[in-house]
Amino acid sequence: MHVPVLLKEVIEYLDPHAGENFIDCTLGFAGHSKAILEKNGPSGKVLGIEWDEEKLKTKNEKLKTEERLIVVNDSYANLKEIVGRENFQPVNGILLDLGMSSWDLEESGRGFSFQKDEPLDMRYSKNQDLTAQEIINKWPEQKLAEIFRDYGQERFARNIAKKVVDIRHQQPIETTFQLVEAIRKGFPRGYRFGKGHFATKTFQALRIAVNDELGNLRNVLPQAIEALAKGGRLAVISFHSLEDRVVKNFFKEEQQKNTIKILTKKPLAPSLAETQKNPRARSAKLRAAVKL
């Protein structure tokens, strides 16, 4: 089961009180939402947004009996429209947890993990058209190199892109293990056995490209500030430097406009105890702000 990251810190910074309303833009398996609902009863509500319709079907059956949780199957990039449609006001706090769940990696069967042989999909929602397989097999070499470099910060991006194109000319690359082999061949031999798996950055880059993660994040942040009531709080958990930079720069710009006050001088990281219990939490960073 997915363990909510930085739960204590999220509750501390969102600071939910009785009767207040919150939006969980990345509901997942509702770990954070459950904790908020324990604090904002008896009348406070949570609007939970989840893009992956399969997650809602398979894992959130018990939540359907929770009257104070309103669940919406949509992308958080459409936050303003969702808030209007649900007439969800006032909004006292908003959470964005940008990490993947253990379920995505281990049970979704969509090729998020390079350690399982699965179809190259990587969509957070099956309603999306673009898949990782389409990118790998149809996008030009230069474009592949750009996403591996820009989204994965992969130093051997050009080598890997060239190898992918060479291989796909012979046969389509349709599975994660086929892609891992292509990446391996694109790495100089001496660099294949360094810290971390050599396919990590390329897989991250593909996932970001398939789901337009950075574009969606840039879209949702101003909508979140607009949706918040005065004194409402925004908390964002990011998991890699690209996301964190978007949030950091946005917060700085908004603070200069006097629309928000940044509550976290530096991003908060999980405690040693948390990372020992949940190693996937180790790269998490929390930033928070309050609307003025």
Stockholm file with secondary structure:
# STOCKHOLM 1.0

chainA/1-292         MHVPVLLKEVIEYLDPHAGENFIDCTLGFAGHSKAILEKNGPSGKVLGIEWDEEKLKTKNEKLKTEERLIVVNDSYANLKEIVGRENFQPVNGILLDLGMSSWDLEESGRGFSFQKDEPLDMRYSKNQDLTAQEIINKWPEQKLAEIFRDYGQERFARNIAKKVVDIRHQQPIETTFQLVEAIRKGFPRGYRFGKGHFATKTFQALRIAVNDELGNLRNVLPQAIEALAKGGRLAVISFHSLEDRVVKNFFKEEQQKNTIKILTKKPLAPSLAETQKNPRARSAKLRAAVKL
#=GR chainA/1-292 SS CCCCTTHHHHHHHHCCCTTCCEEETTCTTCHHHHHHHHHSTTTCCEEEEESCHHHHHHHCTGGGGCTTEEEEESCGGGHHHHHHHHTCCCEEEEEEECCCCHHHHHTSCSSCCTTSCCBSCCCSSTTCCCCHHHHHHHSCHHHHHHHHHHHHCCTTHHHHHHHHHHHHHHSCCCBHHHHHHHHHHHSCGGGTTSSSCTTHHHHHHHHHHHHTHHHHHHHHHHHHHHHEEEEEEEEEEECSHHHHHHHHHHHHHHHHTTSEEESCSSCBCCCHHHHHHCGGGTTCEEEEEEEC
#=GC SS_cons         CCCCTTHHHHHHHHCCCTTCCEEETTCTTCHHHHHHHHHSTTTCCEEEEESCHHHHHHHCTGGGGCTTEEEEESCGGGHHHHHHHHTCCCEEEEEEECCCCHHHHHTSCSSCCTTSCCBSCCCSSTTCCCCHHHHHHHSCHHHHHHHHHHHHCCTTHHHHHHHHHHHHHHSCCCBHHHHHHHHHHHSCGGGTTSSSCTTHHHHHHHHHHHHTHHHHHHHHHHHHHHHEEEEEEEEEEECSHHHHHHHHHHHHHHHHTTSEEESCSSCBCCCHHHHHHCGGGTTCEEEEEEEC
//
